[in-house]
């Protein structure tokens, strides 16, 4: 059973690998995080897939993506291209 919520994110700006999943498994749970709030910032044009979407979504450089309480939790967030400088933070 999960404990109280918290925050996870990138400790620094990082460079993506192709089809990189940002929502990873919690270190003590048997399943991935489900972010109630999520923010992603991309420093170059890129495509992302959210929660298993089949069609990639285009994000212009520095457009980013953000969602807050009340929406569907983010259980998967994939950066399609490699070489994209980016960062993220999620609340679970």
HELIX and SHEET records of a PDB file:
SHEET    1   A 3 UNK A   7  UNK A   9  0                                        
SHEET    2   A 3 UNK A  85  UNK A  91 -1                                        
SHEET    3   A 3 UNK A  14  UNK A  15 -1                                        
SHEET    1   B 4 UNK A   7  UNK A   9  0                                        
SHEET    2   B 4 UNK A  85  UNK A  91 -1                                        
SHEET    3   B 4 UNK A  37  UNK A  42 -1                                        
SHEET    4   B 4 UNK A  65  UNK A  67 -1                                        
SHEET    1   C 4 UNK A  20  UNK A  21  0                                        
SHEET    2   C 4 UNK A  77  UNK A  79 -1                                        
SHEET    3   C 4 UNK A  46  UNK A  50 -1                                        
SHEET    4   C 4 UNK A  57  UNK A  59 -1                                        
END                                                                             
